[in-house]
């Protein structure tokens, strides 16, 4: 019986990948004031970013509720007795806790393995893809979970913020830090793997893109690259061209960044994910 793979919408997987690899996606929650929307179900990415730039109300985000996970696990348990559920890092969200609570409440005989990716966006997505391919290849639950964890441990995510305003509105930084950053036109670059780290800053967007690219390419033995944009597809294509020139033959996934990271990073955010190969020592 094939192991089924579950993730959440912060993995930023394309509909084509989800369908092809039979991945089940649990939508995260985006809120504007008292209005609540399921990511990708009640509100599209285009609708979200249009509202983000026009609304005086700052959006907030929340993990999918336990009931949403439980409903999906129960439905899949009619088809399989093994599920691997891979989610947004516990450092950033309560998604893993919701999934775990749903697993513990499941009354049907079905083993559910929860994988904390310690990652975001395609940092999760690449782990999910590896798990789904292992499942399609007939892997056991332990083998599918191991495939996800292996990629999650070898990925590194970098993000360039075009402005600090949306991080301030979301309560991530103070108003003074935001004002100083915007007055100086600072473009922060952050790294995400288990925790968020400040990697640098640039005075211009062009300089920030170039610096993020160089930081990404400094990782050894890169076997996969992901490039995500919120509203700037031309920048994503430019970064992809740079990667092709630097790393010919390495697969590149270009994707649209979803509302959860977009709510905190703003419409100009750019993200790169690199996956390092297995050690050849």
C-alpha positions in Angstrom: 0.0 0.0 0.0 1.5 3.3 -1.1 2.6 5.8 1.6 0.7 9.1 1.3 2.5 12.4 1.7 0.9 15.5 3.3 2.3 19.0 3.6 0.9 22.5 4.1 0.6 25.5 1.7 3.8 27.2 2.9 5.7 24.6 0.9 4.9 26.7 -2.2 4.5 23.7 -4.5 3.0 24.2 -7.9 -0.4 22.6 -8.6 1.2 20.5 -11.3 3.7 19.0 -8.8 1.0 18.4 -6.3 -1.1 16.5 -8.8 1.7 14.6 -10.4 3.1 13.3 -7.1 -0.2 12.9 -5.4 0.6 15.2 -2.5 -2.1 16.4 -0.2 -1.8 20.1 0.9 -3.4 21.5 4.0 -4.1 25.2 3.6 -2.7 27.6 6.1 -4.8 30.5 7.4 -4.5 34.2 6.4 -6.4 36.9 8.3 -7.2 40.5 7.6 -8.8 41.7 10.8 -11.7 39.5 11.5 -11.8 38.0 8.1 -10.2 34.6 7.8 -9.1 32.9 4.5 -7.7 29.5 3.7 -4.5 29.9 1.6 -5.2 28.9 -2.0 -8.8 28.0 -1.3 -10.7 31.1 -0.2 -8.1 33.6 -1.5 -5.6 33.3 -4.4 -2.1 34.5 -4.2 -2.9 37.3 -6.7 -5.8 38.4 -4.5 -3.7 38.3 -1.4 -0.9 40.6 -2.7 -3.4 43.0 -4.2 -5.1 43.3 -0.9 -1.8 43.5 1.0 -0.7 46.6 -0.8 -4.1 48.3 -0.5 -5.3 47.4 2.9 -4.8 49.6 6.0 -5.2 46.4 8.1 -2.0 44.4 8.4 -2.6 40.7 7.7 -1.7 37.9 10.2 -1.2 34.3 9.6 -2.0 31.1 11.5 -1.4 27.4 11.2 -4.2 25.2 9.9 -6.3 24.0 12.8 -6.1 20.5 14.3 -9.5 19.7 12.8 -8.3 20.4 9.2 -5.4 17.9 9.7 -7.6 15.3 11.3 -10.1 15.5 8.5 -7.3 14.9 5.9 -5.7 12.1 7.9 -9.0 10.3 8.3 -9.8 10.6 4.6 -6.3 9.3 3.6 -6.6 6.5 6.2 -9.3 5.0 3.9 -6.7 4.6 1.2 -3.5 3.8 3.2 -2.2 2.7 6.5 0.9 5.0 6.4 1.2 8.8 6.0 4.2 11.1 6.1 3.3 14.7 7.0 6.0 17.3 6.3 5.5 20.9 7.6 6.7 24.4 8.1 9.5 24.6 10.7 8.4 24.6 14.4 10.6 27.6 14.9 8.2 29.7 12.8 4.8 28.3 13.4 2.6 25.9 15.4 1.9 23.8 12.3 3.8 20.8 13.5 2.0 21.0 16.8 -1.4 21.0 15.0 -0.4 18.0 12.9 0.9 16.1 15.9 -2.4 16.8 17.9 -4.4 15.5 14.9 -2.3 12.4 14.6 -2.8 11.7 18.3 -6.5 12.1 17.9 -6.8 9.8 14.9 -9.0 6.8 15.8 -8.4 4.9 12.6 -5.5 2.4 12.4 -3.0 4.4 10.4 0.6 5.3 11.2 1.3 9.0 10.7 4.9 10.2 10.8 5.3 14.0 11.4 8.4 15.6 9.9 9.5 19.0 11.2 11.3 20.5 8.1 12.9 23.4 10.2 12.4 25.2 6.9 10.1 27.4 4.9 8.8 27.7 1.3 10.6 25.4 -1.2 12.9 24.5 1.7 9.9 22.4 2.7 8.9 21.8 -0.9 12.0 20.1 -1.9 11.7 17.7 1.1 8.1 17.0 0.2 9.0 16.2 -3.4 11.8 13.8 -2.3 9.3 12.1 0.0 6.6 11.8 -2.6 9.1 10.4 -5.2 10.2 7.8 -2.6 6.6 6.9 -1.9 5.8 6.5 -5.6 8.9 4.2 -5.8 7.4 1.9 -3.2 9.3 3.2 -0.2 8.2 2.3 3.3 7.0 4.9 5.7 10.4 5.0 7.4 12.1 5.4 4.0 9.8 8.1 2.8 10.2 10.1 6.1 14.0 9.6 5.9 14.0 11.0 2.3 12.2 14.1 3.5 14.5 14.6 6.5 17.6 14.1 4.4 16.7 17.0 2.0 15.4 19.2 4.9 18.8 18.9 6.6 20.7 19.7 3.4 18.6 22.7 2.3 19.3 26.4 3.0 16.9 29.2 2.4 17.8 32.9 1.8 15.4 35.8 1.5 15.8 39.4 0.3 13.3 41.9 1.7 12.6 44.9 -0.5 11.3 46.9 2.5 11.1 46.4 6.3 7.6 47.9 6.4 5.6 44.6 6.2 7.9 43.0 8.8 7.1 46.0 11.1 3.4 45.8 10.4 3.5 42.1 11.3 5.2 42.8 14.6 8.6 41.3 13.6 10.6 44.5 14.1 10.0 47.8 15.8 8.7 51.0 14.1 12.1 52.7 14.7 14.1 49.9 13.1 11.7 50.0 10.1 11.9 53.7 9.8 15.7 53.7 9.9 15.9 50.9 7.4 13.5 52.5 5.0 15.2 55.9 5.3 18.5 54.3 4.3 16.8 52.1 1.7 18.3 49.0 3.3 17.4 45.7 1.7 18.1 43.0 4.4 19.1 39.5 3.5 18.2 36.7 5.9 19.0 33.0 6.1 16.6 30.3 7.3 17.7 26.8 8.4 16.3 26.0 11.8 16.5 29.6 12.8 16.5 33.0 11.1 19.9 34.8 10.7 20.8 38.2 9.4 23.3 37.6 6.5 23.8 41.1 5.2 22.2 44.1 3.6 22.3 46.1 0.4 21.4 49.7 -0.5 19.7 48.8 -3.8 17.5 45.9 -4.9 19.9 45.1 -7.7 22.7 44.9 -5.2 20.6 42.8 -2.8 19.8 40.3 -5.6 23.4 40.0 -6.5 24.5 39.5 -2.9 21.8 36.9 -2.2 22.9 35.0 -5.3 26.5 35.0 -4.2 25.6 33.8 -0.7 23.5 31.0 -2.2 26.2 29.9 -4.6 28.8 29.8 -1.8 27.2 26.5 -0.6 29.1 23.4 -1.7 27.9 20.7 -4.1 24.5 22.2 -4.9 22.1 19.7 -6.5 18.9 21.7 -6.5 18.0 25.4 -6.6 14.6 27.0 -5.9 13.8 30.6 -6.7 10.6 32.2 -5.4 9.1 35.6 -6.1 6.0 37.3 -4.8 5.2 39.8 -7.5 8.4 40.1 -9.5 8.7 37.2 -12.0 11.4 39.0 -14.1 13.7 39.0 -11.1 13.2 35.3 -10.6 14.1 34.7 -14.3 17.2 36.8 -14.0 18.3 34.9 -10.9 17.6 31.6 -12.8 19.8 32.8 -15.7 22.6 33.5 -13.3 22.3 30.0 -11.7 22.3 28.4 -15.2 25.5 30.2 -16.0 27.2 29.3 -12.7 25.8 25.8 -12.3 24.9 24.4 -15.8 22.8 21.3 -15.5 21.6 21.8 -12.0 17.7 21.7 -11.8 16.0 25.0 -11.0 12.5 25.3 -9.7 10.8 28.7 -10.1 7.7 29.2 -7.9 5.4 31.8 -6.6 5.8 32.7 -3.0 2.5 32.3 -1.0 0.7 34.6 1.4 2.2 33.2 4.6 5.7 34.5 3.9 4.4 37.3 1.8 2.5 38.7 4.7 5.7 39.3 6.6 8.1 39.9 3.7 5.9 42.1 1.5 5.3 42.0 -2.2 8.9 42.6 -3.2 10.4 39.6 -1.3 12.6 37.2 -3.2 13.7 33.8 -1.9 16.4 31.3 -3.0 16.7 27.8 -1.7 19.8 25.6 -2.4 20.0 21.9 -1.6 23.5 20.5 -1.0 24.4 17.0 -2.2 25.2 14.1 0.0 28.8 14.2 1.3 31.2 12.6 -1.1 33.9 12.0 1.6 
